[in-house]
Amino acid sequence: MNKTKVNLGIIQETLLIPLWARACELQAADPIIVDPKSSKIIAAIDYEFDKFTTAKSSQIGCCLHLPDVMVLRRQFFEETERRHLIAASA
C-alpha cells in the first residue's frame, strides 16, 4: 500500500494530533469516541505519529484550518451539504 506523504509545517502538524488521538481511543477498553476512519487514515499516512505520545496538544493548533492541511484532508473526505473544508484561521 502506498502511503500518502505528509509535508506539513510545525504548526500544521499539530492538526494531526486530534486524528491520532481518535485513532488511539479506539484501543481503549471503553472508548469515549469511536472513529474507525481515523485509524484507516493513520494507516494511510506516511508520518511518525509516535512522537505525539509525549507531545502536548494545544487548542490553537487544533483550531487552525490551514491550506496544506485541507489538501491532505480532501484526500480522505469529500465535501457534502453538511461537511465543508475551509482553509482559513478560526
C-alpha positions in Angstrom: 0.0 0.0 0.0 1.4 3.4 -1.0 1.1 5.8 1.9 0.3 9.5 1.5 3.4 11.6 2.1 2.9 14.4 4.5 4.9 17.7 4.1 3.4 20.0 6.8 5.0 22.8 8.8 5.4 22.6 12.5 2.1 24.4 13.3 0.2 22.4 10.6 1.5 19.1 12.1 -0.4 19.8 15.3 -3.6 19.3 13.3 -2.8 15.6 13.1 -2.9 15.3 16.9 -6.8 15.1 17.1 -6.8 12.4 14.3 -4.1 10.5 16.2 -5.9 10.8 19.5 -9.2 9.5 17.9 -7.3 6.5 16.5 -5.7 5.8 19.9 -9.0 6.0 21.6 -10.2 3.0 19.6 -7.7 0.9 21.5 -9.2 1.8 24.9 -11.3 -0.7 26.8 -14.2 1.8 27.0 -13.6 4.4 24.3 -15.2 7.8 24.6 -15.0 8.4 20.8 -15.4 5.6 18.3 -14.0 6.8 15.0 -12.8 3.8 12.9 -12.0 6.1 9.9 -9.3 7.8 12.0 -7.4 4.5 12.2 -7.7 3.9 8.5 -6.4 7.4 7.8 -3.5 7.0 10.2 -2.5 3.8 8.4 -2.7 5.5 5.0 -0.4 8.5 6.0 3.4 8.3 5.9 4.1 10.1 9.2 5.7 9.4 12.5 2.7 9.6 14.8 4.6 8.1 17.8 6.1 11.5 18.6 2.6 12.6 19.8 2.7 10.2 22.7 4.8 12.8 24.6 3.6 15.9 22.8 1.2 18.3 24.4 -1.6 19.4 22.1 -2.7 23.0 22.0 -6.1 24.4 21.4 -4.6 26.8 18.9 -3.1 24.0 16.9 -6.4 22.1 17.0 -8.4 25.1 15.9 -6.5 26.4 12.9 -7.6 25.3 9.3 -4.6 25.8 7.1 -4.5 25.3 3.3 -1.9 22.5 3.1 -3.8 20.6 5.8 -7.0 20.9 3.8 -5.3 19.5 0.7 -4.4 16.4 2.8 -7.9 16.2 4.3 -9.5 16.3 0.9 -7.8 13.1 0.0 -9.9 11.3 2.7 -13.1 13.4 3.0 -15.5 14.7 0.4 -17.3 18.0 0.9 -21.0 17.4 1.4 -24.0 19.6 2.2 -23.1 19.2 5.9 -19.3 19.0 5.6 -17.2 21.9 4.3 -13.5 22.0 4.4 -12.4 25.6 4.9 -8.8 26.7 4.6 -8.9 29.7 7.0 -7.9 30.5 10.5 -10.6 30.0 13.1 
